[in-house]
Amino acid sequence: MVWETSGREQLPKFCGRMNLPPPIIKAAYNEQQKQKLEVAENSTHNIMLEVCNHLRKIVAEEPSKIELDEEGNEIASVAVTVDGAWQKRGHTSKIGVVFVISVRTGEILDYEVKSLYCHVCVAKNAMEKNSEEYKQRKAAHEKDCSINHEGLSGSMEAVAAVDIFKEKLINERGSSSW
Protein backbone atom coordinates (compact mmCIF):
# COMPACT_ATOMS: atom_id res chain seq x y z
CA MET A 1 0.00 0.00 0.00
CA VAL A 2 1.40 3.36 -1.01
CA TRP A 3 0.53 6.40 1.11
CA GLU A 4 2.09 9.67 2.01
CA THR A 5 2.62 10.76 5.61
CA SER A 6 3.92 14.25 5.05
CA GLY A 7 1.95 17.18 6.35
CA ARG A 8 -0.80 17.65 8.90
CA GLU A 9 -3.62 16.63 6.53
CA GLN A 10 -2.27 13.07 6.18
CA LEU A 11 -2.00 12.39 9.91
CA PRO A 12 -5.63 11.29 10.47
CA LYS A 13 -5.35 8.74 7.65
CA PHE A 14 -2.03 7.48 8.96
CA CYS A 15 -3.35 7.17 12.53
CA GLY A 16 -6.47 5.36 11.32
CA ARG A 17 -4.47 2.83 9.33
CA MET A 18 -2.11 2.24 12.24
CA ASN A 19 -4.99 1.89 14.73
CA LEU A 20 -3.68 4.88 16.71
CA PRO A 21 -5.65 7.62 18.46
CA PRO A 22 -6.36 10.72 16.34
CA PRO A 23 -3.54 13.25 15.97
CA ILE A 24 -3.14 16.48 17.86
CA ILE A 25 -5.22 19.51 16.96
CA LYS A 26 -3.97 21.82 14.22
CA ALA A 27 -2.92 24.65 16.58
CA ALA A 28 -0.74 22.29 18.64
CA TYR A 29 0.72 20.78 15.46
CA ASN A 30 1.58 24.24 14.13
CA GLU A 31 3.23 25.17 17.44
CA GLN A 32 5.36 22.01 17.29
CA GLN A 33 6.35 22.88 13.71
CA LYS A 34 7.45 26.36 14.85
CA GLN A 35 9.52 24.82 17.64
CA LYS A 36 11.15 22.39 15.19
CA LEU A 37 11.96 25.26 12.84
CA GLU A 38 13.57 27.26 15.63
CA VAL A 39 15.71 24.30 16.69
CA ALA A 40 16.72 23.63 13.08
CA GLU A 41 17.64 27.29 12.49
CA ASN A 42 19.67 27.47 15.70
CA SER A 43 21.49 24.24 14.86
CA THR A 44 22.20 25.43 11.34
CA HIS A 45 23.52 28.74 12.64
CA ASN A 46 25.83 26.99 15.12
CA ILE A 47 27.11 24.56 12.49
CA MET A 48 27.85 27.39 10.07
CA LEU A 49 29.75 29.25 12.81
CA GLU A 50 31.88 26.13 13.35
CA VAL A 51 32.47 25.86 9.60
CA CYS A 52 33.50 29.53 9.39
CA ASN A 53 35.88 29.14 12.34
CA HIS A 54 37.35 26.02 10.69
CA LEU A 55 37.91 27.94 7.47
CA ARG A 56 39.48 30.85 9.39
CA LYS A 57 42.00 28.45 10.97
CA ILE A 58 42.91 27.06 7.55
CA VAL A 59 43.34 30.53 6.03
CA ALA A 60 45.33 31.73 9.07
CA GLU A 61 48.07 29.30 8.02
CA GLU A 62 48.55 31.43 4.88
CA PRO A 63 49.18 35.03 6.04
CA SER A 64 49.23 36.29 2.44
CA LYS A 65 45.49 35.56 2.23
CA ILE A 66 44.63 37.84 5.16
CA GLU A 67 44.27 41.61 4.92
CA LEU A 68 43.20 44.27 7.41
CA ASP A 69 40.38 46.73 6.77
CA GLU A 70 40.28 50.36 7.94
CA GLU A 71 39.20 49.35 11.47
CA GLY A 72 41.85 46.65 11.79
CA ASN A 73 39.46 43.72 11.23
CA GLU A 74 40.87 40.70 9.43
CA ILE A 75 39.51 39.96 5.98
CA ALA A 76 40.39 36.57 4.53
CA SER A 77 40.49 35.93 0.80
CA VAL A 78 38.68 32.68 0.18
CA ALA A 79 37.16 31.20 -2.94
CA VAL A 80 33.45 30.44 -2.76
CA THR A 81 30.82 29.17 -5.12
CA VAL A 82 27.12 29.94 -5.09
CA ASP A 83 24.52 27.33 -5.94
CA GLY A 84 20.77 27.09 -5.65
CA ALA A 85 18.10 24.43 -5.31
CA TRP A 86 14.40 24.72 -5.94
CA GLN A 87 11.24 23.07 -4.71
CA LYS A 88 10.60 21.84 -8.26
CA ARG A 89 12.49 21.78 -11.56
CA GLY A 90 12.55 24.53 -14.09
CA HIS A 91 12.06 28.20 -13.53
CA THR A 92 8.54 27.90 -12.10
CA SER A 93 9.27 27.02 -8.47
CA LYS A 94 7.82 29.27 -5.82
CA ILE A 95 10.51 28.41 -3.24
CA GLY A 96 14.28 28.22 -3.61
CA VAL A 97 17.34 28.13 -1.41
CA VAL A 98 20.79 29.43 -2.34
CA PHE A 99 24.04 28.34 -0.69
CA VAL A 100 27.50 29.90 -0.45
CA ILE A 101 30.00 27.04 -0.40
CA SER A 102 33.71 27.14 0.36
CA VAL A 103 35.67 25.90 -2.66
CA ARG A 104 38.50 24.77 -0.40
CA THR A 105 36.49 22.69 2.10
CA GLY A 106 33.17 22.11 0.30
CA GLU A 107 31.31 23.26 3.41
CA ILE A 108 28.27 25.56 3.39
CA LEU A 109 29.14 29.00 4.75
CA ASP A 110 25.74 30.66 4.40
CA TYR A 111 22.33 30.26 2.80
CA GLU A 112 19.29 32.29 1.85
CA VAL A 113 15.72 31.06 1.28
CA LYS A 114 13.65 32.87 -1.33
CA SER A 115 9.90 32.49 -1.61
CA LEU A 116 7.17 33.70 -3.93
CA TYR A 117 4.52 31.90 -1.87
CA CYS A 118 2.89 32.32 1.51
CA HIS A 119 0.22 29.91 2.73
CA VAL A 120 -1.36 32.55 4.97
CA CYS A 121 -1.59 35.05 2.10
CA VAL A 122 -3.28 32.47 -0.13
CA ALA A 123 -5.90 31.80 2.54
CA LYS A 124 -6.27 35.51 3.20
CA ASN A 125 -6.72 36.28 -0.52
CA ALA A 126 -9.73 33.98 -0.61
CA MET A 127 -11.50 36.38 1.76
CA GLU A 128 -13.55 39.42 0.82
CA LYS A 129 -10.95 42.17 0.20
CA ASN A 130 -13.09 44.96 1.66
CA SER A 131 -14.02 43.09 4.82
CA GLU A 132 -12.74 44.28 8.18
CA GLU A 133 -11.44 40.78 8.99
CA TYR A 134 -9.32 40.80 5.80
CA LYS A 135 -7.79 44.18 6.66
CA GLN A 136 -6.97 43.06 10.22
CA ARG A 137 -5.40 39.80 9.09
CA LYS A 138 -3.36 41.54 6.40
CA ALA A 139 -1.98 44.11 8.84
CA ALA A 140 -1.16 41.46 11.47
CA HIS A 141 0.52 39.16 8.95
CA GLU A 142 2.76 41.57 7.02
CA LYS A 143 5.79 41.21 9.32
CA ASP A 144 5.57 37.39 9.27
CA CYS A 145 4.85 36.95 5.55
CA SER A 146 7.15 34.37 3.94
CA ILE A 147 7.17 36.11 0.56
CA ASN A 148 10.62 37.67 0.27
CA HIS A 149 11.20 37.66 -3.49
CA GLU A 150 9.66 39.66 -6.28
CA GLY A 151 10.12 38.75 -9.90
CA LEU A 152 10.69 35.52 -11.72
CA SER A 153 11.74 32.24 -10.13
CA GLY A 154 14.77 32.13 -12.41
CA SER A 155 16.17 35.26 -10.76
CA MET A 156 16.04 33.84 -7.22
CA GLU A 157 19.61 32.51 -7.27
CA ALA A 158 21.19 35.77 -8.43
CA VAL A 159 19.10 37.93 -6.08
CA ALA A 160 19.82 35.65 -3.11
CA ALA A 161 23.57 35.69 -3.85
CA VAL A 162 23.57 39.49 -3.92
CA ASP A 163 21.52 39.58 -0.69
CA ILE A 164 23.95 37.24 1.09
CA PHE A 165 27.02 39.23 0.13
CA LYS A 166 25.33 42.58 0.75
CA GLU A 167 24.41 41.36 4.24
CA LYS A 168 28.04 40.41 4.86
CA LEU A 169 29.20 43.83 3.73
CA ILE A 170 26.94 45.63 6.19
CA ASN A 171 27.63 42.92 8.81
CA GLU A 172 24.08 42.53 10.09
CA ARG A 173 24.83 39.05 11.38
CA GLY A 174 27.58 40.13 13.74
CA SER A 175 29.64 37.14 14.83
CA SER A 176 28.34 34.84 12.09
CA SER A 177 30.13 36.79 9.36
CA TRP A 178 32.58 34.71 7.45
N, C-alpha and C positions, 0 to 999 in steps of 0.2 A: 504494500500500500504506500503510495506516494502522497505526502502531505507536507505542508510548510508550517514551521513553528515560529516564524519571525513576526514580530509585531504584536501589539495588544489584541488585535481583532482575532488572531488565530488561537489565543490561549483557551477560550471556552471549548473549542473543538478538540484541542489537544487534551485538556483535562477530562473531557467526556470520554474520549477514546482510551485514556489511561485509567479510567475509573477513579479519578481524583476529585476532590471538592472543587467548586468553581473558583476561578482566579480572583485576585484582589480587585477592588473597584478601580476605575480609571484614574481617579485623582491620586490614589496611593501608588499606582503603577507609574504615573507621570513623575511623582516625587522621587521614586526610586531611580527612574531614568536620569533625572537631574543630578542625583547624588553620584550615579555611575559616571556621568559626564564630568563632574567636578573632579572625581578621583582620577579619571583618565587624563584630564588636562593637567592636573598637578604632577602626575607621574611623568607625562611627556615633557613637561617643563623641566623637571629634575633630571631626566635622562639627557635632554639636550644641553643642560648646564654641564653635566659630566663630560659629554662629547666635546663641548667647546673647551673645557679645561684640559682635556686630553690633547686636543689639537694645539692649544697654546704651549703645552710642554714640548710637543714635537717641534714646533716652530722655534721655540726658545733655544733649541740646540743649534740653530742657524741664525746668528745675530744679524747677518746681512738682510734677512727677511723682515726685520723689525725696525720700524721708524717711530719717531715721537711726533705728536701733533703739537699745536701751539701751547696747550696746557700741560704738556709733558706726559700725556697718556700714550701707552704703547699701541701701535697699529701694526698688525701682522699682515704680510702679503701672503695670501693663500689662494689657491685655485679652487673655484667652486663651479658646479654645474647646477642648472635649474631644470626641473622636470615636473610635469603635471600628470594627474590622473583624473578621470572623470567618472561620474556615476554610470554613464552609458557611452557607447562608442559614437564617434562622429562629433560634429560640432553642434549638437542639439541638446546636450546635457544641461540640466539646470543647476547641478552642483559639481564643483571641481576642487581639487586640492593641489597645491603647488609646493614643491620641496626645494630647499637649497641643500646641496649635497657636497661634502668635501671630496675633491678629486683624489687627494692623497690617502684618506682613510676610508672613503665610501660611506661615511656616517652622515646622517641627516642633522644639519645645523639649525634649520628653521623650517617653518611651514606656514602656509596661509590657506584658509578655506574660503572659496568664493561661492556665492549662491544667488541664483535668480528666483528662488522659490522660498515661500514661507507658508507653512501649513495654516497658521493662524490667519494670515492675510487672505488665503483662499476661502476659509470659512467665513471670514468677515465680509468678503466681497459678495457672498451669496445673500447678505442681508440688504434690506432697504437702505439705500445710501443717504436718504434724508432723515432717517429715524434717529432719535436721540441715543438709543442703544448703540447704533453703528458709530456715531461720533465719539461716544465715551470709550468704546472698545479701541477705536483707532488711536485716540490720544494716549490711552494707557499702554498700547502695544508698541508704539513707535520706537522707544528706546531698546526694546527686546527683539525687534524684527530681525529675522535671519537673512533678509535680502541685503547683500553688501556689494553687489555688482550690477552695473548698468551696461547695457550693450549686448553684443553677441557672445555666445558661449565660447567661440573660437578665440576671443580676446582675453579670456580669463587668465591664461598662463602668463601672458605678457604683463597684464595689469597687476597680477599678484606678485610677480617678480619685482616690478617697480615699487609696489607697496612695501615689500619686505625690506628692500635696500633703503628706501626712503625712511622707513622706521628706524633702521640702524643708524642712519645719518643723524637723525634728530634724537636718537638714544632714548626713546620712550620706554624701553624695556629695562633700563637700568642695568643690573648685574647680568642679565641674560644675553647682553650683546656679545657677539662673537667678533 
